[in-house]
Structures are given as C-alpha cells and as structure tokens.
C-alpha cells in the first residue's frame, strides 16, 4: 500500500532538513521525500501516517552480536525477578548455564528491543552472522546486515547500550544511509524537536520504526 509518513521535521541525512516534511513509501521503497504538500500532490490517494517530532533514516547498530550474545534479555514473565534491562557480566554469569531455548528467546527479544530504538541495520564482519541463533533472529526480523567498515571500535564502556547514539556520532554518522528515492524504506521517528535534541536524548525517544516499508514498532 502507498503510504505517506509525515512529521514536523524530516531529516534525510546528507540533505537539508525539511520542515513539515514527508516520505512516501510504496512497498519497500521510498518514492518521494520533501515538503508534505508536494509529496501529497505526487501520491494522491495514499494513506497518511502523521508522526510527532522528527523522521529520519533508520539507525545502524554496530554491536549487535555483543548485545545479543553477551547479554540476556529477560522474558516479561521474569521481570519481577530479573528486571527488564539486559543482563551482562556478573549478573549474566549468576544465571548459570542457559540452554539453547532460553538463549533463543533472549536473542529474539533483543532484536525486538533494537527495533524500539529505531535500528534498521546491524553490523557484522562480512555482513553476515555466523552464530545460528543470531542469524535466524535477524533474518526473520528483516533487519539489514552490513559490514563493519568504518566501525567505531570496541563497545564503549564495555556495557550494553541499545541506543546507537551512544557512540557519540551525529545523525549522519549514526544512520545506515540517507533517505533517497528508490532506496529501501527504512525509517525511524523520534519524539524530539530537532537533531540537537535527538543527539542529547538519544534513540530511547523513538516512537516508530519502519523496516522495508513495514511498521514494525509503534510506541503506545
């Protein structure tokens, strides 16, 4: 279905910001980027989704394997005992030996949590994951797997952070790629007024993630 995603500010990354902007999506591809009125004129009859804040390209997570295999993401049924945040280090070790079934559930939940932070691409050497649990979960999610060229190096602070902005880069250095006509429709929306606020408050402000044209996360 042809859909217009509109927001008070569109940040294409690599191009000028667009106030009262929009991105038109047909299937898994972007067909237009620009002021809402212009995009709406180009795509009559399209469904319109209006979002608060800023709309950007999807973000890239450099440390997916670490976050998925060196951290345990508790099941909601374990929240009373383990909390809701990823467990790593001594707290992970205290859980003892985790079987494959429990690890598989953790990996799936970790992938879903990445989507809640606007992540649409994950990095791995050779643009592939050799860990079968991670490879399966990522493939099923539809996340794009990219190589590690220009990767920032070891995980900062040796602790899990699902927020790609934790690396300290600006928007252009944090997204997978710019919004371009004909490009894959990977989008993220954050409830902040501008890029400065986005960098300061981070991707925890994400209210929607669109992956290959599919709305895969929407804040309640």
C-alpha positions in Angstrom: 0.0 0.0 0.0 1.2 3.5 -0.8 1.8 5.3 2.4 3.0 8.8 3.4 4.9 9.2 6.6 4.6 12.9 7.7 6.4 14.7 10.5 7.0 18.3 11.6 10.7 17.8 10.7 12.2 15.3 8.2 16.0 14.8 8.5 17.1 13.0 5.3 20.7 12.9 6.4 23.1 14.2 3.8 20.5 16.7 2.6 18.8 19.8 4.0 16.1 19.3 6.8 12.5 19.6 5.6 10.1 21.4 7.8 6.6 19.9 7.7 8.0 17.1 5.6 7.0 13.7 4.4 8.3 10.5 2.9 6.2 8.4 0.5 6.6 4.7 0.6 5.4 2.1 -2.0 6.0 -1.4 -0.9 9.6 -1.5 0.5 10.8 1.5 -1.5 10.9 5.3 -1.0 9.1 7.1 -3.8 9.3 10.7 -2.6 10.9 12.9 0.0 10.1 16.6 0.6 7.5 19.0 1.9 4.3 17.3 2.8 2.2 19.3 0.3 4.5 18.3 -2.5 4.6 14.7 -1.6 0.9 14.5 -1.1 0.3 16.0 -4.6 2.6 13.4 -6.1 0.9 10.5 -4.3 -2.9 11.1 -4.4 -4.9 8.5 -2.5 -2.0 7.4 -0.3 -2.7 6.5 3.3 -1.1 9.2 5.6 0.6 8.4 8.9 1.3 11.6 10.9 4.1 11.4 13.5 5.3 13.8 16.1 8.9 15.1 16.2 11.5 14.2 13.6 11.6 11.5 11.0 15.0 10.1 10.0 16.5 7.2 8.2 16.8 4.0 10.3 19.8 3.7 12.6 22.7 1.3 12.5 23.8 -0.8 15.5 27.4 -1.7 15.4 27.4 -4.1 18.4 24.5 -6.4 17.6 26.4 -9.6 18.3 27.6 -8.4 21.7 24.2 -7.1 22.6 22.5 -10.4 21.6 25.0 -13.0 22.8 26.8 -11.3 25.7 23.6 -10.0 27.2 20.5 -11.8 28.4 17.2 -10.0 27.6 14.7 -11.1 30.3 11.3 -12.5 29.4 8.5 -10.3 30.6 7.5 -13.1 32.9 10.9 -12.8 34.6 10.6 -9.1 35.2 9.8 -9.4 38.9 12.9 -11.4 39.5 15.4 -10.1 36.9 14.0 -6.7 35.9 13.5 -5.5 32.3 17.0 -4.4 31.3 19.7 -6.5 29.6 21.8 -8.5 32.0 25.6 -8.9 31.3 28.8 -9.6 33.2 28.4 -10.8 36.7 24.6 -10.7 36.6 24.6 -12.8 33.4 27.1 -15.3 35.0 24.8 -15.6 38.0 22.1 -17.0 35.9 24.2 -20.1 35.3 24.1 -22.2 32.2 21.4 -21.1 29.8 20.0 -23.6 27.4 19.6 -23.0 23.7 15.8 -22.5 24.1 16.3 -19.8 26.7 19.1 -18.1 24.7 17.0 -18.2 21.5 14.2 -16.4 23.3 16.6 -13.8 24.6 18.0 -13.2 21.2 14.6 -12.6 19.7 13.7 -10.2 22.5 17.0 -8.4 21.9 16.2 -7.9 18.3 12.7 -6.5 19.1 14.3 -4.1 21.6 16.7 -2.9 18.9 13.7 -2.0 16.7 12.3 0.1 19.6 15.4 2.2 19.3 15.0 2.9 15.6 17.5 0.4 14.5 17.1 -1.0 11.0 20.6 -2.2 10.2 23.1 -4.3 12.2 26.8 -4.7 11.6 28.8 -7.9 11.5 32.1 -8.9 9.8 31.5 -9.9 6.2 27.9 -8.6 6.5 26.8 -12.0 8.0 26.3 -13.6 11.4 27.8 -17.0 12.0 26.0 -17.5 15.2 23.0 -19.5 14.2 20.6 -18.1 16.8 21.5 -14.5 15.9 21.5 -15.2 12.1 18.0 -16.7 12.3 16.5 -14.0 14.5 18.0 -11.2 12.4 16.8 -12.8 9.1 13.3 -13.2 10.4 13.2 -9.6 11.6 14.1 -8.2 8.2 17.0 -6.1 9.6 19.7 -5.3 7.1 23.1 -6.8 7.9 26.0 -4.6 6.9 29.8 -5.0 7.2 32.0 -3.3 9.8 33.9 -0.9 7.5 34.4 2.4 9.5 33.2 0.7 12.7 34.0 2.8 15.8 35.9 0.0 17.6 35.2 -1.8 20.8 32.0 -1.4 22.7 32.1 1.9 24.6 32.3 1.4 28.3 32.0 -2.4 28.0 28.3 -2.3 28.7 25.2 -2.8 26.7 23.5 0.2 25.1 20.7 -0.4 22.7 20.9 3.3 21.7 23.1 3.8 18.5 23.6 7.4 19.5 25.7 6.2 22.5 28.6 6.1 20.1 28.6 9.9 20.2 28.2 10.5 16.4 25.9 12.9 14.7 22.9 11.8 12.8 24.8 11.2 9.5 27.3 9.0 11.4 24.5 7.0 13.1 22.1 6.2 10.3 22.6 3.3 7.9 22.2 5.6 4.9 20.3 8.7 3.8 16.7 8.8 2.6 16.8 8.6 -1.1 14.1 8.0 -3.8 14.3 4.4 -4.8 16.1 3.4 -1.6 14.8 0.9 0.9 12.1 2.3 3.1 13.9 2.1 6.5 12.7 4.9 8.7 12.7 6.0 12.3 10.6 8.6 14.1 11.7 10.3 17.4 9.6 12.5 19.6 12.0 15.4 19.8 12.0 18.8 18.1 15.3 18.7 16.2 18.6 16.8 15.7 20.3 18.5 18.6 17.6 17.2 21.0 17.8 13.8 19.3 21.5 13.5 20.0 21.1 14.7 23.6 18.2 12.5 24.5 19.0 9.6 22.3 17.1 6.9 20.5 15.0 6.0 23.6 12.7 8.7 22.2 11.8 6.5 19.3 8.1 6.3 18.7 8.0 4.4 15.4 10.3 2.2 13.2 9.6 1.3 9.6 11.6 -1.6 8.2 11.4 -2.2 4.4 8.1 -0.3 4.4 6.6 -2.3 7.3 5.7 -0.5 10.6 7.5 -2.9 13.0 7.4 -0.7 16.1 5.0 1.9 17.3 5.1 3.3 20.8 1.8 3.0 22.7 
